[in-house]
């Protein structure tokens, strides 16, 4: 019996690529399924709270009104950014490299997280960072100059 090793190699390569794509797809699905509890109502936007806790071992259940911490307000993207920020010991330059974004964009994302957690951000710094982010989007072709002009005029009005 003769084997055509080129055909076998070709078939194995296709199987490998299919498996690799399946693994990537399954990892994304697992991330979706593992979503944590968010503290914002998906219907009206109101604040949510937990009313029941249950032990997974013995089944003991405690009912009441339990508040979620402020981190439950963050989106998955914000949590991912915050994790990287903490891993890099607060070095925004490292975070920007990890996410392949500009420093002003990284700063704007961090300020958005700070606001979401309920803290105040220096207003002038925020406007400057958002302006830089808009200019960067023009440079990348993600925004037209006309769209950018609208965003920049809104920022100018916010400044007043």
Secondary structure, DSSP 8 states (H G I E B T S, - for coil): ----HHHHHHHHHHHHHHHHHHHHHHHHHHHHHT----SB-TTT--B--EEEEE-TTT--EEEEEE---GGGGS-HHHHHHHHHHHHTTT-HHHHHHHHT--HHHHHHHHHHHHHHTT----HHHHHHHHHHHHHHHHHHTSS-HHHHHHHHHHHHHHH-
